[in-house]
Every structure is written in structure tokens, then in C-alpha cells.
Amino acid sequence: MNVLITGAKGFVGKNLTEALKNIRDGKDRTHPEINIGELYLYDVDSAAGDLAKYCKKADFVFNLAGVNRPKETSEYMDGNFSFASDLLNALKTAGNKCPVMLSSSMQASLSGRFAGSEYGKSKLAGEELFFDYAKDTGAEVYVYRFPNLFGKWCRPNYNSAIATFCHNIANGLPIQVNDPSVDMDVLYIDDLINEMLCAMASHPHRCDFDGVKPVAKSDGKYCYAPVYYETTLGYLAETIKSFSAMRESLGVPDATNELESKLYSAWLSYLPVSSFIYDLRMNEDERGSFTEIIRSKSAGQFSVNIIKPGIVKGNHWHHSKHEKFVVVSGEAIIRLRKIGTDENGKEYPISEYRVSGKHIQVVDMIPGYAHCIENLSETKELVVFMWANECFDPKRPETYAENVNCK
């Protein structure tokens, strides 16, 4: 399938192009129903004859070209209606009735705060042009009204509040929120691209609109990406602000909150390269070091423990806290012994687990069992990845000294 993308250098166009390249080159095998041949990338700097040439060969067209920040309002109609007309005329001239996708905007509803929008009027005119084209030619047309888009490669200080918030906060610049209560419908770029691939595979999600809200309908006039989020401008600003502090607290986004996780992915993409790396606090003593990597209320604490040759660490137990030890380099013995005595008044037996970075295994530290770990090497450090179900709290350590009968 040969694919024409107009507006290929824009935010959506760039993400779509890279997604299609991955499919074409066999790097993404999650869409076996899509076979990519040639990619025809068209933008404002393309040669004059390229559009007609591409329209002859395309098997699917994504029309992402448009104007949203012109100097004069008259340019809205020229950029959003006139080019669409040129594209459809080029397809007619070529006798090509391949499917065509149009990127419109929820402003085309001309409802609510978008009433009277010149941009919305130009987008609505483009929609009607495409629907008329479908009636005239019988070609399949997919018209999408995009809400507020966000994600990597979106231009800040242009037409996306999220991109501006991410860029400014990532670079230590102030942001301005005039009305935090403003309602926002937001769509993550990867969710949009997944829907566009569905359209390519002839199974888009269809809808009609109630104002700016899509209403799923199997025979709907329009198409939409079903995974989007209803939020407020204030929530977006405060959530993105919180990401910078996470590096100090070792926090991570709540993985159960899809919007927060996607906003974090977007924010990361705006960091300056000098901020890709940051320090962690290594707690060092004569036995080695212990370094926390991540602290999460929902997912616990992730750490790395470096143990010097011949050293034993641990010799304690927990009532409820449980941990997982993974030796990633070196060789060790992990010992566990149940607290207390058996029915005969004897200490419970010690269970020993010999582990090595050559064969990665997990050993669970069981509540109610004292445990220790010994580096068996006389020359090499032991490196252990550790996870605990809760973050260490010095005010309530929940850790009790108990010798397992190690050294």
C-alpha cells in the first residue's frame, strides 16, 4: 500500500510517518494487516508537481495539511479549504478513488466557545468538501475532528497548551494559567496514530457529534479516536509541574492513571539533553552501598545494593514488609529462617539459596522470616537489585535485627 501524507512535517505527520516506517521496515509487527509500500511525504516546501504525481500512485491518503496560526484570518480558508480542494481535484484528475482521511478540528462544531471561530468555519468547509467528494466519486472518506493533541514533537508556544506547559516546566520557565477551570478534551498522539492505522485497515471508529463530544455510532458520519481524556486546564498544569519534583523524591507517575503516564512521557520529550541524567544518593559504608532508584506509593521501592567481598548484609526481619532480591552480578548465598521456635522449642531450620548473576533468579524475602545475603567472592563486589512493597520510612522502619546464623 502506497501512502500519501500531506502536512508530513507537522506534529501528527511526523509521528504518523515514523509509525508507518516501522511497519514498512518490519520493526513493528503489531499490524500484520497493513503492508506499506512507498511513503509520499508532502509539505509546503514540496515541488510543485509532487502532489499530482503522488495522487496517481497513492492507495491511501492522510490529509494533515492545514493552517492554524495565520497572520490574516482569510488565510484560514486558503490553507484549510483551498488545499483540500486542490488535493481532491488531483485525485479526481488521476482517476484515483482510494480512501482519504481528513484531519479536522472540534472547532468545526462551531458550538460553545468555538461559536464564530474563523478557524472552525474553514475546517467545517473542508469537511463538507470531503463529504461531497465521497458522494461524487464513491471513495471512502474518514473525517476526524481532533480535540487537543499532545505528545512528543509537538511544537510549544504555538497552539498546544500542553506542549507549552511541558516545554516551559522542563526548561525551568514559568507558565501562565488564566482560568484553571477550563474544560479540556485531550488526545495522546500514540492513541491517535493507532486510530489512524485502524482507518488504513478499513475499521475506523465511527461517531456523530453532540456539540464537541463524539457519540459512538457504527454508521456515524464522522470518525474519532475512542481513547481520549476529559480534564481541566488546571489539572494539566499542576500534574506537569509535579514531574520536576519527582526526581528529588524518586517518584514516578501513577501507572494506573493513563493520562498522568502519557503526560509524563510527553514532558520527558521536552527535557534539555543536559537533564537526561541526574544523580542518586548512594548510602555508603565499609560494607558497600545502598542506593534507592524509585519510590512509589503504588508500586513500592526499587533499589540497588552493592556488597563488598566477603560481606554479609541483612540479618533482620519484617512483620509485613516483603521484598524481592535479584543478584545481577557476582555470586551470593541468601539465607532465611522463620522467627521463633517450633513445637519442640527449637529454632526453625535455615533455608539457603545460592544465586548468581549468571542465572537470574528472584528470591522472596518472606514476612516473619529473618534474612541475610552474603557475598561469596573474596575479590568482586556483589550487585543486587532489590524491590520492597513499601518505601522505607525512618519514622517507622518496620525492620528488626535478628541474626540468621550468618557470619
C-alpha positions, 0 to 999 in steps of 0.5 A, a space after each residue: 500500500 502506497 501512502 500519501 501524507 500531506 502536512 508530513 512535517 507537522 506534529 501528527 505527520 511526523 509521528 504518523 510517518 515514523 509509525 508507518 516506517 516501522 511497519 514498512 521496515 518490519 520493526 513493528 509487527 503489531 499490524 500484520 494487516 497493513 503492508 506499506 509500500 512507498 511513503 509520499 511525504 508532502 509539505 509546503 516546501 514540496 515541488 510543485 508537481 509532487 502532489 499530482 504525481 503522488 495522487 496517481 500512485 497513492 492507495 491511501 491518503 492522510 490529509 494533515 495539511 492545514 493552517 492554524 496560526 495565520 497572520 490574516 484570518 482569510 488565510 484560514 480558508 486558503 490553507 484549510 479549504 483551498 488545499 483540500 480542494 486542490 488535493 481532491 481535484 488531483 485525485 479526481 484528475 488521476 482517476 484515483 478513488 482510494 480512501 482519504 482521511 481528513 484531519 479536522 478540528 472540534 472547532 468545526 462544531 462551531 458550538 460553545 466557545 468555538 461559536 464564530 471561530 474563523 478557524 472552525 468555519 474553514 475546517 467545517 468547509 473542508 469537511 463538507 468538501 470531503 463529504 461531497 467528494 465521497 458522494 461524487 466519486 464513491 471513495 471512502 472518506 474518514 473525517 476526524 475532528 481532533 480535540 487537543 493533541 499532545 505528545 512528543 514533537 509537538 511544537 510549544 508556544 504555538 497552539 498546544 497548551 500542553 506542549 507549552 506547559 511541558 516545554 516551559 516546566 522542563 526548561 525551568 520557565 514559568 507558565 501562565 494559567 488564566 482560568 484553571 477551570 477550563 474544560 479540556 478534551 485531550 488526545 495522546 498522539 500514540 492513541 491517535 496514530 493507532 486510530 489512524 492505522 485502524 482507518 488504513 485497515 478499513 475499521 475506523 471508529 465511527 461517531 456523530 457529534 453532540 456539540 464537541 463530544 463524539 457519540 459512538 455510532 457504527 454508521 456515524 458520519 464522522 470518525 474519532 479516536 475512542 481513547 481520549 481524556 476529559 480534564 481541566 486546564 488546571 489539572 494539566 498544569 499542576 500534574 506537569 509541574 509535579 514531574 520536576 519534583 519527582 526526581 528529588 523524591 524518586 517518584 514516578 507517575 501513577 501507572 494506573 492513571 493513563 493520562 498522568 503516564 502519557 503526560 509524563 512521557 510527553 514532558 520527558 520529550 521536552 527535557 534539555 539533553 543536559 537533564 537526561 541524567 541526574 544523580 542518586 544518593 548512594 548510602 555508603 559504608 565499609 560494607 558497600 552501598 545502598 542506593 534507592 532508584 524509585 519510590 512509589 506509593 503504588 508500586 513500592 521501592 526499587 533499589 540497588 545494593 552493592 556488597 563488598 567481598 566477603 560481606 554479609 548484609 541483612 540479618 533482620 526481619 519484617 512483620 509485613 514488609 516483603 521484598 524481592 532480591 535479584 543478584 545481577 552480578 557476582 555470586 551470593 548465598 541468601 539465607 532465611 529462617 522463620 522467627 521463633 521456635 517450633 513445637 519442640 522449642 527449637 529454632 526453625 531450620 535455615 533455608 539457603 539459596 545460592 544465586 548468581 548473576 549468571 542465572 537470574 533468579 528472584 528470591 522472596 524475602 518472606 514476612 516473619 522470616 529473618 534474612 541475610 545475603 552474603 557475598 561469596 567472592 573474596 575479590 568482586 563486589 556483589 550487585 543486587 537489585 532489590 524491590 520492597 512493597 513499601 518505601 522505607 520510612 525512618 519514622 517507622 522502619 518496620 525492620 528488626 535485627 535478628 541474626 540468621 546464623 550468618 557470619 
